[in-house]
Amino acid sequence: INPKPEEPTQGDGIREEMMMSFAMKSALAGLFVLSVTGVSQVSSLHSINVAAARVKVEFYMESLCPYCADFTTTKLKDMMDEIGDIVELSIIPSGNMKPDSEGGPVTQCQHGPDECVGNRYEACAIHLAQDQGVWFPYIYCFEENFPTSRDAKQTSSTCAKCVGISAPDVETCAEGPEGVELAQQMLDKTAALDPPHKFVPWFVVEGKPACTETAGCDSVPHLVCQAYKGTAPAACSKYSPSSPGFALGLSSSKGQAGNRAARVCSVGSDQDNLI
């Protein structure tokens, strides 16, 4: 005679639920361990990629120099798009600006009073935004439009809105005493260059001049890649002296390849020059 199966008791149900719960918790714990391990591995890989310090690049320019605008909106933009993660960029909008002859605020700019105003707007945007990922798109936009519009206020308003900077704050800075103070700081920083700059655009990479009278500043991306102590981005290969692009003068989205004459705004000149 087969014994009658025992009816499950309430205690059996509770035990079964506890066992299922324990199994689920164990599985979740395992997933958590895997997840943490994965995050740890990703963090380790990330730390390897960013362990090296970014390369310090200083760009000395002026807002209405056509060659500064061209370099900013072509080769510099390309460089920042491709290897910007390894670059710590500083832009100093002063260029060939001169102090007032009587020692007052900066008033003498190579391309006239509009350029002094444009320089202040750029300096203020950089000062207020702090993050190069925010202010460089503003500078790109400003240099793309200001040489044509000659209206710094309107150009700034459009560009600030595009990148998320407060246009009224930039205007208040640029049109007030803070803008004058920043312009003086930019002038002082430019005047302190050793050796002094000969023209703009002018770059300094890790404290060393990066422009020459024959090739201008074409070699800047290569020098950045060369100075970086970590694993170089894949894009650095195109900036090698052995690459066709480098030999042709680093062609860009707008620039003309093969032109080895440096198109610059020279110090001590009231005109733009080809050297």
VMD Tcl script that draws the C-alpha trace (Angstrom):
set ca {
  {0.00 0.00 0.00}
  {1.45 3.24 -1.10}
  {1.45 5.76 1.64}
  {-0.62 8.83 0.95}
  {1.57 11.74 -0.11}
  {1.91 14.31 2.55}
  {0.17 17.57 1.90}
  {2.61 20.46 1.71}
  {2.54 22.46 4.84}
  {2.81 26.20 5.21}
  {6.35 25.69 6.52}
  {7.35 23.84 3.36}
  {6.13 26.76 1.24}
  {8.08 29.23 3.28}
  {11.23 27.12 3.04}
  {10.78 26.81 -0.72}
  {10.39 30.59 -1.07}
  {13.47 31.12 1.07}
  {15.51 28.74 -1.08}
  {14.36 30.48 -4.26}
  {15.12 33.85 -2.74}
  {18.56 32.67 -1.68}
  {19.25 31.33 -5.19}
  {18.16 34.61 -6.75}
  {20.27 36.60 -4.32}
  {23.27 34.40 -5.06}
  {22.81 34.90 -8.77}
  {22.45 38.62 -8.32}
  {25.52 38.67 -6.13}
  {27.42 36.89 -8.87}
  {26.23 39.43 -11.42}
  {27.22 42.22 -9.06}
  {30.70 40.79 -8.71}
  {30.97 40.50 -12.50}
  {29.65 44.02 -12.88}
  {32.11 45.44 -10.37}
  {34.94 43.50 -11.99}
  {33.92 44.83 -15.38}
  {33.77 48.39 -14.09}
  {37.12 47.92 -12.44}
  {38.58 46.66 -15.69}
  {37.08 49.53 -17.65}
  {38.34 51.98 -15.04}
  {41.79 50.47 -15.29}
  {41.75 50.78 -19.07}
  {40.47 54.34 -18.80}
  {43.18 55.24 -16.31}
  {45.79 53.86 -18.69}
  {44.45 56.09 -21.47}
  {44.32 59.28 -19.43}
  {47.32 58.73 -17.15}
  {49.57 60.94 -19.26}
  {49.20 64.68 -18.80}
  {47.69 66.60 -21.68}
  {50.06 68.62 -23.82}
  {50.04 72.35 -23.06}
  {49.37 74.38 -26.18}
  {49.19 78.19 -26.20}
  {47.65 79.94 -29.19}
  {48.42 83.65 -29.58}
  {46.05 85.37 -31.99}
  {43.95 88.44 -32.70}
  {40.28 88.47 -33.60}
  {40.47 90.18 -37.01}
  {43.69 88.74 -38.38}
  {42.35 86.79 -41.39}
  {45.05 84.16 -41.04}
  {44.24 83.58 -37.38}
  {40.60 83.13 -38.34}
  {41.54 80.74 -41.14}
  {43.84 78.68 -38.93}
  {41.25 78.56 -36.13}
  {38.41 77.39 -38.35}
  {40.45 74.85 -40.31}
  {43.64 73.33 -38.95}
  {43.07 74.08 -35.28}
  {39.49 72.82 -35.45}
  {40.67 69.64 -37.19}
  {43.34 69.14 -34.53}
  {40.88 69.63 -31.67}
  {38.36 67.29 -33.31}
  {40.94 64.57 -33.83}
  {43.40 64.80 -30.92}
  {41.78 67.36 -28.62}
  {41.62 64.82 -25.79}
  {45.39 65.09 -25.33}
  {45.52 68.88 -25.65}
  {45.31 71.48 -22.88}
  {44.62 74.53 -25.02}
  {45.01 78.17 -24.01}
  {43.98 80.93 -26.40}
  {45.39 84.40 -25.83}
  {43.47 86.95 -27.94}
  {45.89 89.86 -28.13}
  {48.31 89.23 -30.97}
  {50.05 92.38 -32.14}
  {48.03 94.62 -29.84}
  {49.90 97.58 -28.34}
  {49.36 99.47 -25.09}
  {48.10 103.02 -25.20}
  {50.98 105.43 -25.80}
  {50.14 107.20 -22.54}
  {50.04 104.02 -20.52}
  {46.24 103.78 -20.41}
  {43.97 100.86 -21.41}
  {44.80 98.84 -24.52}
  {43.50 100.77 -27.53}
  {45.88 100.07 -30.40}
  {45.06 96.92 -32.33}
  {46.56 95.91 -35.65}
  {43.21 95.82 -37.44}
  {41.59 98.76 -35.71}
  {39.24 99.38 -32.76}
  {36.81 96.60 -33.79}
  {39.59 94.09 -33.22}
  {40.18 95.38 -29.68}
  {36.48 94.82 -28.97}
  {36.55 91.35 -30.54}
  {39.58 90.40 -28.48}
  {37.74 91.38 -25.30}
  {34.69 89.31 -26.21}
  {36.85 86.27 -26.85}
  {38.85 86.75 -23.65}
  {35.64 87.14 -21.64}
  {34.03 84.02 -23.12}
  {37.12 81.96 -22.30}
  {37.26 83.44 -18.79}
  {33.59 82.76 -18.07}
  {33.29 79.30 -19.63}
  {36.58 77.85 -18.25}
  {36.01 74.49 -20.00}
  {37.79 74.32 -23.37}
  {35.08 71.95 -24.57}
  {32.67 74.89 -24.25}
  {34.75 77.94 -25.10}
  {36.61 76.54 -28.09}
  {33.38 76.06 -30.09}
  {32.55 79.68 -29.18}
  {35.95 80.87 -30.48}
  {35.47 78.80 -33.63}
  {32.03 80.33 -34.20}
  {33.28 83.85 -33.44}
  {36.23 83.58 -35.82}
  {33.97 82.08 -38.47}
  {31.66 85.09 -38.41}
  {33.26 88.18 -36.84}
  {35.73 89.00 -39.66}
  {32.71 89.42 -41.95}
  {30.16 90.94 -39.59}
  {32.51 93.25 -37.64}
  {29.74 93.25 -35.02}
  {31.27 91.69 -31.92}
  {28.13 91.99 -29.79}
  {25.82 90.28 -32.28}
  {28.38 87.66 -33.23}
  {29.00 86.86 -29.58}
  {25.28 86.62 -28.84}
  {24.77 84.09 -31.63}
  {27.82 82.03 -30.75}
  {27.18 82.09 -27.00}
  {23.65 80.74 -27.48}
  {24.95 77.98 -29.73}
  {27.42 76.67 -27.15}
  {25.52 77.38 -23.94}
  {27.39 80.39 -22.58}
  {25.44 83.32 -21.15}
  {25.50 85.98 -23.89}
  {24.56 88.81 -21.47}
  {27.39 87.81 -19.11}
  {29.93 87.85 -21.94}
  {28.66 91.24 -23.10}
  {28.76 92.72 -19.59}
  {32.33 91.51 -19.21}
  {33.53 92.62 -22.65}
  {31.93 96.06 -22.51}
  {32.99 96.79 -18.93}
  {36.09 97.13 -16.78}
  {36.54 93.35 -16.50}
  {37.02 93.15 -20.26}
  {39.63 95.90 -20.16}
  {41.45 94.07 -17.36}
  {41.40 90.78 -19.27}
  {42.70 92.52 -22.39}
  {45.59 93.87 -20.34}
  {46.31 90.39 -19.00}
  {46.36 89.00 -22.55}
  {48.72 91.80 -23.63}
  {51.03 91.14 -20.67}
  {51.08 87.40 -21.34}
  {51.95 88.00 -25.00}
  {54.64 90.54 -24.09}
  {56.21 87.99 -21.72}
  {56.87 85.46 -24.50}
  {60.51 84.40 -24.62}
  {61.49 84.39 -27.39}
  {58.92 86.99 -28.45}
  {56.38 86.15 -31.14}
  {57.16 87.30 -34.67}
  {53.67 87.07 -36.10}
  {50.23 85.62 -35.48}
  {48.94 82.97 -35.54}
  {51.68 81.94 -33.09}
  {51.80 78.72 -31.07}
  {53.84 77.57 -28.11}
  {53.84 73.82 -27.35}
  {55.09 72.80 -23.92}
  {56.90 76.12 -23.56}
  {58.64 76.04 -26.94}
  {57.77 78.10 -30.06}
  {56.04 75.92 -32.63}
  {55.92 78.20 -35.69}
  {58.52 79.04 -38.31}
  {58.80 81.67 -41.02}
  {58.79 79.04 -43.75}
  {55.96 76.72 -42.67}
  {54.01 78.92 -40.29}
  {52.34 76.75 -37.64}
  {51.61 73.67 -39.75}
  {53.70 71.40 -37.52}
  {51.72 72.09 -34.32}
  {49.65 68.85 -34.39}
  {52.79 66.80 -35.00}
  {54.57 68.50 -32.11}
  {51.58 67.80 -29.84}
  {51.61 64.11 -30.75}
  {55.37 64.01 -30.28}
  {55.16 65.64 -26.83}
  {52.37 63.38 -25.53}
  {53.75 60.78 -23.11}
  {50.82 58.37 -23.28}
  {49.52 56.14 -26.06}
  {49.01 58.52 -28.96}
  {45.59 58.67 -30.62}
  {45.35 56.92 -33.98}
  {44.87 60.30 -35.65}
  {48.46 61.19 -34.76}
  {49.62 59.01 -37.65}
  {48.33 61.57 -40.16}
  {50.42 64.27 -38.49}
  {53.68 62.38 -38.84}
  {56.33 64.06 -41.02}
  {56.31 60.91 -43.15}
  {52.59 61.20 -43.97}
  {51.51 62.75 -47.30}
  {49.25 65.24 -45.50}
  {52.16 66.61 -43.49}
  {54.41 66.89 -46.53}
  {51.74 68.87 -48.36}
  {51.25 71.31 -45.54}
  {48.55 69.56 -43.52}
  {45.53 69.98 -45.76}
  {42.33 70.90 -43.93}
  {38.64 71.14 -44.65}
  {39.03 74.70 -45.95}
  {42.74 75.34 -46.31}
  {44.72 74.73 -49.47}
  {47.29 71.98 -49.39}
  {50.70 72.56 -50.85}
  {50.98 76.26 -49.99}
  {54.16 76.45 -47.95}
  {54.13 80.25 -47.63}
  {53.17 81.23 -44.09}
  {50.11 83.46 -44.20}
  {50.44 85.64 -41.11}
  {49.88 89.03 -39.52}
  {53.39 90.28 -38.71}
  {54.50 92.21 -35.65}
  {55.14 95.89 -36.35}
  {53.11 95.94 -39.54}
  {49.78 97.56 -40.30}
  {49.14 95.00 -43.00}
  {48.80 91.26 -43.29}
  {51.71 89.43 -44.84}
  {52.84 86.37 -46.68}
  {56.29 85.38 -45.49}
}
mol new
graphics top color blue
foreach p $ca { graphics top sphere $p radius 0.5 }
foreach p [lrange $ca 0 end-1] q [lrange $ca 1 end] { graphics top cylinder $p $q radius 0.2 }
display resetview
